[in-house]
Amino acid sequence: MCRLLGVSTSGYYGWRVRSPRRRAQQNQELSRRIAAIHAESRQIYGARRVWAELRAQGVTVTRRRVARLMRALGLQGVTRRKRRCTTRRDAQAAVAPDRVQRRFEAAEANRLWVADITYVPTLEGFVYLATVLDVFSRKVAGWAMSARQTVDLVQSALGMAVTARAAQGVVLHSDRGSQYTALVFTRQCAAAGIERSMGSAGDCFDNAMAESLFATVECELLQRVEFATRSRLGGPRAGNGNGKTVGPYHCQRPCLARFGTTKATQGRSGRLLRDCAGESEERG
């Protein structure tokens, strides 16, 4: 074998008994940690989130080194699917001014909420999901689901948030979809003491925090799980719009918007959906 490889016999046996270099030993330990973090995230994390979790654990390492080791291990995070437009604007409806101006910041809870609608695909058709997100804590304050994208959907989500938080003086920011400009929804906000705010038409950045929530949920769960029926999500056939398989949850992951957040403050990484074992099937 030594003749075939073109090395000396003494060199071969010296290589066998020689201890690995310090760098190689460090890479082995890092690779073990990276594989464990990636597995714990259900194969969701990419290099950036694995790197953030390592730093939260007190490990000093560069992001490029994490990316290189993940490539060597054949690990990668999930990617996002193409978005479907769910905003239908009523050109004749009155709109509220933009009181946020893309500054998604709040000094305390229940001062600024953001609301939006997305969809959950099933083999029976779409189920629409409306949420109300607290900007300060990044927790979902209220949510609702329906087979139809109507004003009742956003009213139910807001009703849950108002009941759960019992807050006054809240600013609710949304897009200019017809559900949010509807008169009945405007009256509901006024009755709850909620001040309205709306971004400009056709600009997703004006409601970026709500869009970011949905993008992460879709990336981390929806395109990795196939729901056979609406009832698996607790849709219309389940008899209510609040769901039995889909419910509020908070992933144990670093919140990159508040870098350095660890599992002790996991609630600040607002996430909406959880995969219920036995209720859904993993794709592929």
N, C-alpha and C positions, 0 to 999 in steps of 0.2 A: 504494500500500500504506500509505503514511503517513497519507493521508486516511482510509482504511478503519480503521486502528488508532487514529486520533485523536491522533497524535504529530507533532511537528515534524520536518522533514527533517534539520535539524542535530542534533536529539536522537537520531534513528535512527542517523546515521553516527557520532555520538559514542559511542553504545552499542557499535557494532561494533568500534571501535578501542580501547575502554577495557579494561584488564586486569581479570580477575575479582577480586573482593574476597578478602582474605586468608582469611576464614572459608570462602569457597567453594573456594579452593585446598586448604585443609586437608581439607575434606569429600571432595574428589576423591581425594586421596592416601589418606585413611582408607577410602574406599569400595573403592579398589583393593586395599588390604591385606585388608579384610574379605572381599572376593570370593575372594581367593587362599586365605585360611585356610579359608573355607567349602568351597571346591572340594577342598582337600587333605584335609579330613575326610570326603570322600565325601558331602557335603550332610547331615552328621549334626549339626554344632554349631548350637546356638541362640545367642542374644545373650550369655548368661552365659558360655559357653565361649569364644566368639570374643573377648569382652572380656578374659577371663583370659589367653588366648594373646597378645593385644596387649600386655597389661601385662608378660607374661613377655619380650616382645621389647623392652621399654623404652619403649612408647608410652603417654603419659599421656592418658587419655580416660575419660569417664564411661560407665557401662553404658547409661544412657538414650540417650546419643548414638549408641552402637553399635546399639541396638535401632531407633532412628529411621532410621539409614542402611540397616540391613538391610531394613526395611519399604520404603524407597524403591527398593532394588535388587530387591525381590521375593524375598528369601532368608528361609528359616526352617529351624529344626532339626526333627528327627523327634520324634514323640510316642509314648507308650507304649500298648501294647495291653492289653486286659482280661486279668487274670490267671486261670489255671485252677488250682484247688486240687489239689495233689499230696500233701498230708499226710493219711495215714490212721492214726489213733491206735489202739493196742491198749490198751483200758481196763484190762486185767488185768496188763499188763507193768509191771515195776519201772522207775522213772525215776531219773535222777541229779539231784542238786541243781543249781541255777543258780549256778555259780561266777563268772559274768561280770557279771551284773546290768547288762546293757546298756553296760558299759564296754569297748568294743572297742579296747583299747590294749595294746601290748606293747613292752617295752624293747628286744627283739632278736628276730631271726627264730627260728622253731620253738619259740615259747613258748605261743602261742595260735593254734589253727586253728578255722575255722568250716566247717560242712558243711551241704549242702542238696541238694535234687533239684528239677529243673525239667523241662520237656518241649520238644521240638523238633517242630513239625508238618511232615509231608510229605504228599504226595498218597496215599501208601500207609497212612498212619496216624502215630501219635505215636512218637517215639523219646525215651526218658527219659535225662536227663543228670544225673549226680551229680558234685559237685565238693568239693574240700577246699581252702580258701583260707587262706593265711598272713596273719594280721592285720597283722603288722609291715610286710611288704613289699608286701602286697596282690597277691601273685602266686598263681596257681593251682598248688598243690603236687601235686595228684592229681585225676584225673577219669576217668570211665568212662561208657559209653553202652550202652543195651539197649532192646529193644522191650517189655520187661516191667519193672515197678517193684517189684523184689524186693530181698531183703537181699543177694543176690550183687552187685547193682549198687553199693551203697555199700561193700561189702567190696573190690571191685576198685578203687574210687577211693581208699580209704584205703590199700590195699596199694601203689598207685603212689606215694602221698605218703611212706609209711614207707620204701620202697625208695630213693626219690630223695633224701630228706633225712637218713635215718639218724639221726633225732632221738630224744632221750630226755627224759622229763619234760614232755611236751606236754599241754596241756589242749585237748580237742576239744569244741567247743560245737555243738549241733545243736538241732532241734526234737524233738518227742516222737512223730514218725512211727514206725510199726511196724517199719520197716527199721532204725532206729537203736536201738530198744529190744529188738530181737531178741537172744536169748541168744548166738547164734553171733557176732554183731557185738560184743557186750560182751566175749566171750572173746578176740576178735581184738585189741581195744583193750588188754586186760589183758596179753596176750602181748607187745605192742609197748611196754609201759610208758606207755600213754596214759591220762590221767585224764579221765573223762567229765564233761560239763556239759550241761544241757538247760534251755531256756527253758520258760515256762508254756504251757499248751495254748491254741491259738487266738489267739496274740498274735504277729504278725509282727515287732513291734519288738524282741522278745527275740532275734531272729536277723537283725537289720537289715542287717548287713554282707553276709551271703550273699544276702539278698533284693535288696540294691542291685546286687550283681554281676549277678544274673539279669535284673533290670529293665533295666540298661544294655545287656546283650547282646541281649535281645529287642528293645529299642527301636532299637539301632543296626544290627542285622543281621537278626534272624529275621523281623521283619515287613516287611523290605525285600527279602528273597530268598525265592524259592519253590523248594523242593527236591522234585524229582519222585519220588524213591524213597529208601528208607532206605539203600540202598547208597551213595548220593551222600554221605551223612554217615558212612559206614563203620559202619552199623548191623548187625543180625543177618545180612543177606544178604551182607555183606562178609566174613563169617567170623570177626569178632572184635568186641570191644566198645570198641576204642580209636580207631576212625575213621580214614578216609583223607582226607576233605575237611575235617573239623572237627578242629582241633588248637589247642594253646596259642599265644597270641600276645599282644602288648602294644601297644596303639594308641599312636601318637605324639600324645598329647593331654595337656593340663594336668590333673593330678590335683587336683580341687577340694577333696578332703579334706585335702590338704597343699598349700595355695594357694601358688603361685609355682613349683611344680615345672615344669621345662621338659623339652625332648626329651632332654636329657642324662641325665635320671633317669626315662625313660619307663617302665621296668619296674615302677615303683611304682603305676602306674595299671592294676591287675590286670584283664585282659580275657581271655576264654576262646576266642572263636570267630574264625576268619578266613574270608573269602570267597575261594574258590579259583577263579580264572578258568577258564571252560569247564566247571566242575562244577555251576554253579547259574545260574539265570536271574533277572535283576532284574525285580521287579514293576513294571508300568505303564511 
